[in-house]
Amino acid sequence: MQEINLQEVENKKKKKSDKTSYKIIFKDYMENGCHYGRTKRFLHPSMKNFVMYGKNTNITYFNLKKTSENFDNMVNLLKKILEDKKIILFVGCKPAAENAIKKIAYEFNMPYVIYKWIGGLLTNFETIKKRILYFKELLKKEESGELEEYPIYEMQKIKKELEKMKKMYSGLINLENLPDYVFIVDLNFKNHKTAVRECLKKNIPILSLSGSDNNVSIVYYFIPANDKAPKSIDYIIDSLMRRIKQI
């Protein structure tokens, strides 16, 4: 009687399980539009190995196997960063990314920027830090009712300033030092280009969810997927949160 190789059987089961798992993951990616890239003319050279070309169409599509692999690696990387108690600044100033970025930042008690990037946030951090302290003082005055004791004109002026500062600084209220990493959704978004330049100038590693038009040669690590559609962004960020908490 031929001996059964148990290791070989286990390996076959694992391969079959992996294929099934990939099919489920790919289905979820596609249902959420994560596979869509931009048209060929917008494809950045650094993204060539992560996309495929559709038949009779000018649209690029992400190679979901590579998307899945990079996603898994990003989960492990973020998990390690959090375990080491490093600070990640989450950035998503485009409307499609705001909710997802705020959600993941809240989940892991990290700073975030979703209104607009503050020029000099990284390169002139000491000055920005003073603005954050001033913002905290105004919040205390508002909470204690001290603002109501000011003359009406001055009170209205301060309240107007405070409302603007809430949009800009609410996500940075606990940022006491420069972040160790910056996670950006869509490097190409106009409001994020300054953030990218400041990260590079300060040698802060960039993590990203990057579309086919992004220059990923400048980032530390990234997930190649649709970074334009809210549904895709929400799915990727929610999945990151779930996976990190499971490990």
C-alpha positions in Angstrom: 0.0 0.0 0.0 1.3 3.4 -0.9 2.1 5.6 2.1 0.2 8.8 2.3 2.4 11.9 2.6 0.5 14.0 5.3 2.6 17.1 4.7 1.8 17.0 1.0 -1.9 16.7 1.8 -1.7 19.6 4.3 0.1 21.7 1.7 -2.6 21.0 -0.9 -5.3 21.9 1.6 -3.5 25.2 2.4 -3.1 26.0 -1.3 -6.8 25.3 -1.9 -7.7 27.4 1.2 -5.5 30.2 0.0 -7.2 30.2 -3.4 -10.7 30.3 -1.8 -9.6 33.1 0.6 -8.2 35.1 -2.3 -11.4 34.7 -4.3 -13.5 36.1 -1.4 -11.0 39.0 -0.9 -11.0 39.8 -4.6 -14.8 39.7 -4.7 -14.9 42.2 -1.8 -12.3 44.5 -3.5 -14.3 44.5 -6.7 -17.7 45.1 -5.1 -16.2 48.2 -3.4 -14.5 49.4 -6.6 -11.0 49.0 -5.2 -9.7 47.7 -8.5 -10.2 50.8 -10.6 -7.2 52.8 -11.6 -7.2 56.0 -13.7 -6.8 56.1 -17.5 -3.5 55.1 -19.0 -2.3 58.6 -19.7 -2.4 59.3 -15.9 -0.5 56.1 -15.0 2.7 57.0 -13.0 5.7 54.9 -14.0 6.3 53.7 -10.4 2.8 52.0 -10.5 3.4 50.0 -13.7 4.0 46.7 -11.9 0.7 47.0 -9.9 -1.8 47.5 -12.7 -3.3 45.7 -15.6 -4.9 47.0 -18.8 -8.5 46.3 -19.6 -9.4 44.9 -23.1 -10.7 47.6 -25.5 -10.6 50.2 -22.7 -8.3 53.0 -21.7 -8.8 52.3 -18.0 -6.1 50.7 -15.8 -7.1 48.1 -13.2 -5.1 47.1 -10.1 -3.6 43.6 -9.9 -5.6 42.6 -6.9 -3.1 39.9 -5.9 -0.5 42.6 -5.4 -3.0 44.8 -3.7 -3.9 42.0 -1.3 -0.2 41.2 -0.6 0.6 44.9 0.1 -2.5 45.2 2.3 -1.4 42.2 4.4 2.1 43.7 4.8 0.6 47.1 5.7 -1.5 45.4 8.5 1.7 43.9 10.0 3.6 47.1 9.6 0.9 49.2 11.3 0.5 46.6 14.1 4.3 46.8 14.8 4.2 50.6 14.8 1.4 50.7 17.3 3.0 48.1 19.5 6.2 50.2 19.5 4.0 53.2 20.6 5.1 55.2 17.7 2.9 58.1 16.4 1.1 58.0 13.1 -0.4 61.2 11.7 -3.3 60.2 9.4 -4.0 62.6 6.6 -7.1 62.7 4.3 -8.1 66.3 3.4 -10.3 65.2 0.4 -14.0 64.8 1.1 -13.9 61.1 0.0 -11.4 60.3 2.7 -12.4 62.5 5.7 -14.7 60.1 7.5 -12.4 57.0 7.1 -9.3 58.9 8.3 -11.1 60.3 11.3 -12.4 56.9 12.2 -9.0 55.1 12.1 -7.3 57.9 14.0 -10.0 57.7 16.7 -9.7 54.0 16.8 -6.0 54.0 17.6 -5.9 57.4 19.4 -3.7 59.0 16.8 -3.6 62.6 15.4 -5.2 63.4 12.1 -5.7 66.2 9.5 -8.9 66.2 7.5 -9.8 69.9 6.9 -6.7 71.1 5.1 -3.0 70.6 5.5 -1.4 73.4 7.7 1.7 74.7 6.0 4.7 74.1 8.2 3.0 71.5 10.3 6.1 69.4 10.1 8.8 71.8 8.9 7.9 74.5 11.4 6.4 72.3 14.1 7.5 74.5 17.1 5.4 77.4 15.8 2.4 75.2 15.0 2.7 73.7 18.5 2.2 77.2 19.9 -0.9 77.5 17.9 -2.2 74.2 19.2 -1.6 75.4 22.8 -3.4 78.6 22.0 -6.3 76.6 20.6 -6.4 74.5 23.8 -6.6 77.7 25.9 -9.5 79.0 23.8 -11.3 75.7 24.2 -10.9 75.9 28.0 -12.3 79.4 28.0 -15.3 78.3 25.9 -16.0 75.3 28.2 -15.8 77.4 31.4 -17.9 80.2 30.0 -15.1 82.7 30.4 -15.6 83.8 26.8 -19.1 85.1 27.7 -17.5 87.7 30.0 -15.6 89.4 27.1 -17.1 92.5 25.4 -19.5 91.4 22.7 -17.3 92.4 19.7 -14.2 90.7 21.2 -16.2 87.6 22.1 -17.6 87.3 18.6 -14.2 87.7 17.1 -12.6 85.0 19.3 -15.6 82.6 18.7 -15.1 83.1 14.9 -11.4 82.3 15.2 -12.1 79.3 17.5 -14.6 77.8 15.0 -11.9 78.0 12.2 -9.3 76.5 14.6 -11.6 73.6 15.4 -11.6 72.6 11.8 -7.8 72.8 11.5 -6.5 71.8 14.9 -9.0 69.4 16.5 -7.2 66.3 15.2 -3.8 67.6 16.4 -4.8 68.5 20.0 -2.7 65.7 21.5 0.3 66.0 19.0 3.2 67.0 21.2 6.1 65.9 19.0 6.7 65.3 15.3 5.0 62.1 14.2 7.1 59.0 13.4 5.0 58.2 10.3 2.5 59.9 8.2 -0.3 57.9 6.5 -1.8 59.7 3.4 -4.8 58.8 1.3 -3.9 59.9 -2.3 -0.5 61.5 -2.6 -1.6 63.4 -5.7 -4.4 65.3 -4.1 -3.5 69.0 -4.3 -3.8 69.6 -0.6 -1.5 66.7 0.2 1.4 67.7 -2.0 2.7 70.1 0.6 2.4 67.3 3.2 4.4 65.0 1.1 7.1 67.6 0.6 7.3 68.3 4.3 7.6 64.6 5.1 10.5 64.2 2.7 12.2 67.3 4.0 11.9 66.0 7.6 12.7 62.4 6.6 9.4 61.2 8.1 8.4 57.9 6.4 5.2 58.1 4.3 2.6 55.3 4.3 -0.2 55.6 1.8 -3.3 54.3 0.0 -2.2 55.1 -3.5 -4.0 55.2 -6.8 -2.4 54.5 -10.2 -1.4 58.2 -10.7 0.7 58.3 -7.5 4.5 58.4 -7.3 5.0 55.5 -4.9 8.8 55.6 -5.3 8.9 58.2 -2.5 6.9 56.3 0.1 8.0 53.9 2.8 5.1 51.5 2.1 1.7 51.7 0.3 -1.5 49.9 -0.6 -2.1 50.1 -4.4 -5.9 50.6 -4.8 -8.6 53.1 -5.9 -7.9 56.2 -3.8 -10.6 58.4 -5.3 -13.9 56.7 -4.5 -15.3 57.0 -0.9 -16.6 53.4 -1.1 -13.1 52.0 -1.9 -11.3 54.2 0.7 -13.9 53.3 3.4 -13.5 49.6 2.7 -9.7 49.6 2.7 -9.5 51.7 6.0 -12.2 49.7 7.7 -10.5 46.5 6.7 -7.2 47.8 8.1 -8.8 48.5 11.4 -10.5 45.1 11.7 -7.3 43.2 10.8 -5.1 45.1 13.1 -7.4 44.5 16.0 -7.7 40.7 15.2 -3.9 40.1 15.3 
